[in-house]
Amino acid sequence: MSFLPPMQRRRLSRFARIALGTAWPLAITDMPLVFASRHGETSRAQALLSDIARGEPVSPAQFSLSVHNALIGLWSILRRDRSEMTALAAEADGLEHAVLEAVTLLQAGAPAVLIVVAEDQPAELFARWMDDVPHPYALALRVVPGDRWTLTLKPGAGPTAQPARPHALSLAQALTTDAVELEHPGQLRGWLWRRLA
C-alpha cells in the first residue's frame, strides 16, 4: 500500500485496503471503474450502530467511509481520476452485474473498464445473517472489447449450497486456466460463463 499517503492508509479499513490494493496495479491509465460488493463496510456500520446505541455522537468521517460508494470516491480522489464510476450492491451475483455495467461502458466508447469485486468477513453484529464470505477477498479485472468469453443469464434453480470458495475467485481461476465453462447458480437467476474457441 506504499502508493497511498500514510495518513490515508491509516484511515482505511481492511476491506478498503484489499480492494484498492488489488485494483491499483491494473490502473495503468484513467478509465471507468465499476465496483461491486454485496455487503460493503460492515465493520464501519457496526461501529456507527454501536455509537448510536450508546448515545454517542456519530463520527462524520466514520459515516462518510461507511457508505457503499465511499470506495469509488476515495479511488477518484487518490488517483485524481474523473472517469465514470459506479458502485453496485447485488445479491450473490454482483460480479456478473459489474460485467454487464462494464460492457455498456465499452459499448459507449470506453477503451477499457476496471472492475473491482470485494468482500470482507462480516462484522460480528451481522455474522449470523451473512454466511457467504468465508474470508476477505478482492478481484480486479481490466476489461477490454473482445470476443473470448460469453456471459449468459439462466433462470434460477432455487436455493443452492454455499460454494467452497467465492465465485469471483472461481472466475479468476477459470480465466487463468484452460477452463471452457463456469456456472454460477443462484436462487433467482444463474449465469453461465463460456470461453469461445
C-alpha positions in Angstrom: 0.0 0.0 0.0 3.0 2.3 -0.4 1.1 4.1 -3.2 -1.1 5.7 -0.5 -0.1 8.6 1.7 0.4 7.3 5.3 -2.4 9.4 6.7 -4.9 8.0 4.2 -3.6 4.4 4.8 -4.4 4.6 8.5 -8.0 5.7 7.8 -8.8 2.8 5.5 -10.4 -0.4 6.7 -9.1 -3.9 5.8 -11.9 -4.0 3.2 -10.8 -0.8 1.5 -7.1 -1.7 1.6 -7.6 -5.1 -0.1 -9.9 -3.6 -2.8 -7.7 -0.6 -3.6 -4.5 -2.7 -3.3 -5.9 -5.3 -5.8 -7.1 -2.7 -8.3 -4.2 -0.2 -8.2 -1.7 -2.2 -10.4 -4.3 -2.6 -13.2 -5.0 1.1 -13.4 -2.3 1.9 -16.0 -4.4 4.9 -17.1 -7.6 6.7 -16.1 -10.6 4.5 -17.0 -14.2 3.9 -15.8 -14.5 1.9 -12.7 -17.3 -0.5 -11.7 -17.1 -1.6 -8.0 -19.3 -4.4 -6.7 -19.8 -5.6 -3.1 -22.8 -7.4 -1.6 -22.1 -6.3 1.9 -19.6 -3.4 1.9 -18.2 -1.9 5.0 -19.9 -3.9 7.7 -17.2 -3.2 10.3 -17.8 0.6 9.9 -21.6 0.1 10.0 -21.3 -1.9 13.3 -19.1 0.9 14.8 -21.7 3.5 13.8 -24.6 1.5 15.2 -22.7 0.9 18.5 -22.1 4.6 18.9 -25.8 5.3 18.3 -26.8 2.6 20.8 -24.5 4.1 23.5 -26.0 7.6 22.8 -22.6 8.8 21.5 -22.3 11.2 18.5 -21.7 9.6 15.2 -18.3 10.4 13.6 -18.8 12.2 10.3 -15.6 10.6 9.0 -16.7 7.1 10.0 -20.1 7.7 8.3 -18.6 9.1 5.1 -16.4 6.0 4.8 -19.2 3.6 5.5 -21.5 4.3 2.6 -21.4 1.9 -0.4 -19.9 4.4 -2.8 -17.2 5.6 -0.5 -14.5 3.4 -2.1 -15.0 4.8 -5.6 -14.9 8.3 -4.1 -11.6 7.5 -2.4 -10.3 6.0 -5.7 -11.2 9.1 -7.6 -9.5 11.4 -5.1 -6.4 9.3 -4.6 -5.8 8.9 -8.4 -7.2 12.3 -9.4 -9.3 10.3 -11.8 -12.6 11.9 -13.0 -13.7 8.9 -15.1 -17.2 7.5 -14.8 -17.5 5.3 -11.7 -20.3 3.1 -10.4 -20.9 1.2 -7.1 -23.2 -1.8 -7.2 -24.7 -3.9 -4.5 -26.3 -7.1 -5.8 -27.2 -10.5 -4.4 -24.5 -13.1 -4.8 -24.0 -12.1 -8.5 -22.5 -8.7 -8.1 -19.6 -9.8 -10.3 -22.0 -10.5 -13.2 -23.8 -7.2 -12.8 -20.5 -5.4 -12.7 -19.5 -7.1 -16.0 -22.8 -6.1 -17.6 -22.2 -2.5 -16.5 -18.7 -2.6 -17.9 -19.9 -3.9 -21.2 -22.3 -1.0 -21.5 -19.4 1.4 -20.9 -17.3 -0.4 -23.5 -20.2 -0.1 -26.0 -20.5 3.6 -25.2 -16.9 4.0 -26.3 -14.6 3.4 -23.2 -11.5 1.6 -24.4 -11.2 -0.3 -21.1 -13.1 -0.6 -17.8 -11.8 -1.6 -14.4 -14.0 -4.0 -12.4 -13.4 -4.5 -8.7 -15.3 -7.0 -6.6 -14.5 -7.1 -2.9 -15.9 -8.6 0.3 -14.7 -8.7 3.9 -15.9 -11.1 6.6 -18.9 -9.5 8.2 -18.7 -7.7 11.5 -19.8 -9.7 14.5 -23.2 -7.9 14.6 -24.1 -9.2 11.1 -22.3 -12.5 11.0 -25.4 -14.7 11.6 -27.1 -13.3 8.5 -24.1 -13.1 6.3 -22.6 -16.6 5.8 -21.4 -16.2 2.2 -17.9 -14.7 2.8 -15.6 -17.4 4.1 -12.6 -15.0 4.1 -11.8 -11.5 2.8 -11.1 -11.2 -0.9 -10.9 -8.9 -3.8 -10.8 -9.4 -7.6 -9.8 -6.7 -10.1 -10.3 -7.1 -13.8 -9.3 -4.8 -16.6 -12.0 -5.5 -19.3 -11.4 -4.5 -22.9 -13.6 -5.2 -26.0 -13.2 -8.7 -27.3 -14.8 -12.0 -28.1 -13.1 -14.5 -25.8 -15.9 -15.1 -23.3 -19.7 -15.0 -23.3 -21.9 -14.5 -20.3 -25.5 -15.9 -20.4 -28.3 -15.4 -18.0 -30.1 -18.6 -16.9 -33.3 -18.9 -14.8 -32.5 -19.6 -11.1 -32.8 -23.1 -9.8 -33.9 -22.2 -6.2 -31.7 -22.4 -3.1 -28.2 -23.6 -3.7 -25.5 -24.8 -1.3 -22.8 -22.3 -0.3 -19.8 -22.8 -2.7 -16.5 -23.8 -1.3 -14.9 -20.5 -2.5 -16.3 -17.1 -3.5 -17.5 -17.1 -7.1 -15.2 -14.2 -8.1 -12.2 -16.4 -7.2 -13.6 -19.3 -9.2 -13.8 -16.9 -12.2 -10.2 -15.8 -11.7 -9.1 -19.5 -11.8 -11.2 -20.1 -14.9 -9.7 -17.1 -16.7 -6.2 -18.2 -16.0 -6.5 -21.9 -16.8 -7.9 -23.8 -19.8 -11.5 -23.9 -18.3 -14.1 -23.8 -21.0 -17.2 -23.1 -18.8 -18.0 -21.8 -15.4 -21.5 -21.9 -14.0 -22.7 -19.6 -11.2 -26.1 -20.9 -10.0 -28.3 -18.7 -7.9 -31.6 -18.6 -6.2 -33.3 -16.1 -8.5 -31.0 -16.3 -11.6 -28.0 -18.2 -12.7 -25.1 -17.4 -15.0 -23.0 -19.3 -17.5 -19.6 -18.2 -18.5 -18.3 -19.8 -21.7 -14.9 -19.5 -23.4 -15.2 -19.1 -27.1 -12.8 -21.1 -29.4 
